[in-house]
Amino acid sequence: MNDDVRNIVLGVVAAGISATLGWLARTFLWKRKLRRKQAFFGLPENSESLLVVNRDPAASEPAVHRFDVYALLELSALIKDCGANLHVVTQDTAHQGFGERTEFCVGGPGSNRRMVAHMSGLLPGVRVNVDPEPGPDRGAFQIGSERYRMNPGVTEYVILARLTAGDRRETRPVFLFCGQRAITNQAATRYLARNHERLTRKYGTGSFVLLLKVINSQAYGPDVVELVGDVTRAAQAPLPEAPVARNTHRAS
């Protein structure tokens, strides 16, 4: 074998080794990223999850608002990316506890009985005005001593929460998407899909409650979202029997 042939063979072998090492590195990084995503969502391979569908309060017959349907589709994509399975149930048929499998619950307490139960047990510091009569506080959130009013289509709020029952590692989380309007529920699911890696770095697999502000949804849909803040402590602290808001945030 002359020197030219030897150099060609060595070059091919080196290229093959480099390609193999590169493939192995990419595969390792992809699997590590997937494991982190699965841990954050509580969705190991082939695990079961629950999507709790709310109802459209404006419809006379049982129906789901189209923006809530979009939210469910985005959540379905996240679940499939983790290699998990999903079951869709309506808010009035989800008669079971939580912690055995990951749950995604969509819709405010005015349209989702399951959300009412979760907020009563897990977020005692949050009150949502579900009065159907028009008024400045219709749909308003009260979190601790702060009140957040909406201006429909201009500024609206939504709560995004990841909560677990107890400190057991095997406990699956429940994700809450509690918005003042259906489009804000979709905004929260989209925010979670886009920012789950950052949330994983900050919270790991712990609980958190975030308040998000949806800006000018009548023009931008669910895409322009601002983080108002982490309200975990206030949301999980019980309110007095007759809570009084010291500060009111008027949407503008």
C-alpha positions as CSV (number, residue, x, y, z in Angstrom):
1,M,0.0,0.0,0.0
2,N,1.6,3.3,-1.1
3,D,1.5,6.5,0.9
4,D,-1.4,8.0,-1.2
5,V,-3.7,5.1,-0.6
6,R,-2.8,4.9,3.1
7,N,-3.6,8.6,3.5
8,I,-7.0,8.2,1.7
9,V,-7.8,5.2,4.0
10,L,-6.8,7.1,7.1
11,G,-8.8,10.1,6.0
12,V,-11.9,7.9,5.4
13,V,-11.5,6.2,8.8
14,A,-11.0,9.6,10.6
15,A,-14.1,11.0,8.9
16,G,-16.1,8.0,9.9
17,I,-14.9,8.2,13.5
18,S,-15.7,11.9,13.7
19,A,-19.1,11.4,12.2
20,T,-19.8,8.6,14.7
21,L,-18.7,10.6,17.6
22,G,-20.7,13.6,16.4
23,W,-23.8,11.4,16.1
24,L,-23.3,9.9,19.5
25,A,-22.9,13.4,21.1
26,R,-26.0,14.7,19.4
27,T,-28.0,11.6,20.5
28,F,-26.7,12.0,24.1
29,L,-27.7,15.6,24.2
30,W,-31.1,14.9,22.6
31,K,-31.8,12.2,25.1
32,R,-30.7,14.3,28.0
33,K,-33.0,17.1,26.8
34,L,-35.9,14.7,26.4
35,R,-35.4,13.3,29.9
36,R,-35.5,16.8,31.4
37,K,-38.6,17.6,29.5
38,Q,-40.2,14.3,30.6
39,A,-39.3,15.0,34.2
40,F,-40.7,18.5,34.1
41,F,-44.0,17.4,32.7
42,G,-44.1,14.2,34.7
43,L,-44.4,12.2,31.5
44,P,-42.0,9.3,31.2
45,E,-42.1,7.1,28.1
46,N,-45.5,5.4,27.6
47,S,-47.0,7.0,30.7
48,E,-50.6,8.2,30.9
49,S,-51.8,11.8,31.1
50,L,-55.2,13.5,31.5
51,L,-56.5,16.5,29.5
52,V,-59.5,18.0,31.3
53,V,-61.6,20.0,28.8
54,N,-63.8,22.8,30.0
55,R,-67.0,24.0,28.4
56,D,-67.9,27.2,26.6
57,P,-70.1,29.2,29.1
58,A,-71.5,31.2,26.2
59,A,-72.9,28.2,24.5
60,S,-76.4,26.8,25.3
61,E,-75.3,23.2,24.5
62,P,-72.1,21.6,25.9
63,A,-69.3,22.9,23.7
64,V,-65.7,23.8,23.8
65,H,-64.5,27.3,22.8
66,R,-62.3,27.2,19.7
67,F,-59.4,28.9,21.5
68,D,-59.6,26.1,24.2
69,V,-59.5,23.6,21.4
70,Y,-56.3,25.2,20.1
71,A,-54.9,25.1,23.7
72,L,-55.6,21.3,23.9
73,L,-53.9,20.8,20.5
74,E,-50.7,22.5,21.7
75,L,-50.8,20.4,24.9
76,S,-51.3,17.2,22.9
77,A,-48.2,18.0,20.9
78,L,-46.1,18.4,24.1
79,I,-47.4,15.1,25.4
80,K,-46.6,13.3,22.2
81,D,-43.1,14.8,22.2
82,C,-42.5,13.1,25.5
83,G,-43.7,9.8,24.2
84,A,-46.7,9.7,26.6
85,N,-50.3,8.8,26.0
86,L,-53.3,11.1,26.7
87,H,-56.9,10.8,27.7
88,V,-59.4,13.6,27.1
89,V,-62.2,14.0,29.6
90,T,-64.8,16.7,30.1
91,Q,-64.7,18.8,33.2
92,D,-67.9,17.2,34.6
93,T,-66.7,13.6,34.2
94,A,-63.1,13.8,35.7
95,H,-64.1,12.1,39.0
96,Q,-60.7,11.1,40.3
97,G,-57.9,12.3,42.4
98,F,-54.5,13.5,41.1
99,G,-50.9,12.5,41.5
100,E,-51.1,9.2,39.8
101,R,-50.7,10.7,36.3
102,T,-50.0,14.1,34.9
103,E,-53.1,16.3,34.4
104,F,-53.6,19.4,32.3
105,C,-56.6,21.3,33.3
106,V,-57.9,24.1,31.0
107,G,-60.3,26.9,31.8
108,G,-61.4,29.1,34.7
109,P,-63.7,28.2,37.5
110,G,-66.7,29.6,35.6
111,S,-66.4,26.9,32.9
112,N,-64.5,24.1,34.6
113,R,-65.7,22.3,37.8
114,R,-62.4,20.5,38.0
115,M,-60.6,23.8,38.1
116,V,-62.8,24.9,41.0
117,A,-61.7,21.8,43.0
118,H,-58.0,22.3,42.3
119,M,-58.0,26.0,43.2
120,S,-60.0,25.3,46.4
121,G,-57.5,22.7,47.5
122,L,-54.2,23.9,46.0
123,L,-54.6,27.7,45.5
124,P,-56.6,29.0,48.5
125,G,-55.1,32.5,48.0
126,V,-56.7,33.0,44.6
127,R,-60.3,34.2,44.0
128,V,-61.9,34.6,40.6
129,N,-65.0,36.7,40.1
130,V,-67.4,34.4,38.1
131,D,-70.4,36.8,38.3
132,P,-72.0,36.8,34.9
133,E,-73.3,40.3,35.3
134,P,-71.3,43.1,33.6
135,G,-69.1,45.2,35.8
136,P,-65.5,46.3,36.3
137,D,-64.7,43.2,38.4
138,R,-66.2,40.7,36.1
139,G,-63.6,37.9,35.6
140,A,-61.1,39.7,37.9
141,F,-58.5,37.8,39.8
142,Q,-57.7,38.4,43.4
143,I,-54.3,36.9,44.5
144,G,-53.5,37.8,48.1
145,S,-54.1,41.5,48.4
146,E,-53.8,42.2,44.7
147,R,-56.7,42.4,42.3
148,Y,-56.3,42.1,38.5
149,R,-59.1,43.3,36.3
150,M,-59.3,42.7,32.6
151,N,-60.0,44.9,29.6
152,P,-61.3,42.3,27.1
153,G,-59.2,42.2,23.9
154,V,-56.7,44.7,25.3
155,T,-55.2,43.4,28.5
156,E,-56.1,40.1,30.2
157,Y,-54.6,37.8,32.8
158,V,-54.1,34.1,33.1
159,I,-52.7,31.9,35.8
160,L,-50.2,29.2,34.8
161,A,-49.4,26.7,37.5
162,R,-47.5,23.5,38.0
163,L,-48.5,21.8,41.3
164,T,-47.9,18.5,43.0
165,A,-49.4,16.8,46.0
166,G,-46.8,16.3,48.6
167,D,-43.1,15.9,48.1
168,R,-43.0,12.3,46.8
169,R,-40.9,12.0,43.7
170,E,-43.3,9.6,42.0
171,T,-46.2,12.1,42.3
172,R,-47.3,13.4,38.9
173,P,-48.0,17.2,38.6
174,V,-51.1,19.0,37.6
175,F,-50.8,21.9,35.3
176,L,-53.5,24.6,35.5
177,F,-54.3,27.1,32.8
178,C,-56.8,29.5,34.4
179,G,-57.6,32.5,32.2
180,Q,-60.0,35.3,32.2
181,R,-61.0,34.5,28.6
182,A,-60.5,31.4,26.4
183,I,-57.8,33.0,24.3
184,T,-55.7,33.6,27.5
185,N,-55.9,29.8,28.2
186,Q,-54.3,29.3,24.8
187,A,-51.7,32.0,25.5
188,A,-50.7,30.2,28.7
189,T,-50.3,26.8,26.9
190,R,-48.2,28.5,24.2
191,Y,-46.1,30.2,26.9
192,L,-45.5,26.9,28.6
193,A,-44.5,25.2,25.3
194,R,-42.0,28.0,24.5
195,N,-40.5,28.4,27.9
196,H,-40.6,25.0,29.6
197,E,-36.8,24.7,29.3
198,R,-36.3,28.0,31.2
199,L,-38.9,27.0,33.7
200,T,-37.1,23.7,34.2
201,R,-33.9,25.5,35.0
202,K,-35.5,27.8,37.5
203,Y,-38.0,25.4,39.2
204,G,-36.9,21.9,38.4
205,T,-39.7,19.6,39.2
206,G,-41.1,21.8,41.9
207,S,-44.4,23.7,42.2
208,F,-44.9,27.3,40.9
209,V,-47.7,29.7,40.1
210,L,-47.2,32.4,37.5
211,L,-49.4,35.3,36.6
212,L,-49.2,36.2,32.9
213,K,-50.6,39.2,31.1
214,V,-51.9,38.8,27.5
215,I,-51.4,42.0,25.5
216,N,-53.8,43.2,22.8
217,S,-55.3,39.8,22.0
218,Q,-57.7,41.3,19.6
219,A,-54.8,42.2,17.3
220,Y,-52.1,39.7,18.3
221,G,-54.1,36.7,19.4
222,P,-52.3,34.6,22.1
223,D,-48.8,35.4,21.0
224,V,-47.9,38.5,23.1
225,V,-47.5,37.5,26.7
226,E,-45.7,39.2,29.6
227,L,-44.8,37.6,32.9
228,V,-46.3,39.7,35.6
229,G,-44.6,37.7,38.3
230,D,-44.2,34.5,40.4
231,V,-47.2,34.6,42.8
232,T,-46.7,31.1,44.3
233,R,-46.5,32.3,47.9
234,A,-49.6,34.5,47.7
235,A,-51.6,31.9,45.8
236,Q,-50.9,29.2,48.3
237,A,-51.5,31.2,51.4
238,P,-55.2,31.1,52.6
239,L,-57.2,34.3,52.2
240,P,-59.2,35.6,55.1
241,E,-63.0,35.0,55.1
242,A,-63.7,38.4,53.6
243,P,-60.5,39.4,51.7
244,V,-60.0,43.0,50.8
245,A,-57.8,44.0,47.9
246,R,-55.3,46.7,48.8
247,N,-54.2,47.2,45.2
248,T,-56.2,47.0,42.1
249,H,-54.5,46.6,38.7
250,R,-56.7,48.1,36.0
251,A,-56.1,46.7,32.6
252,S,-55.3,49.4,30.0
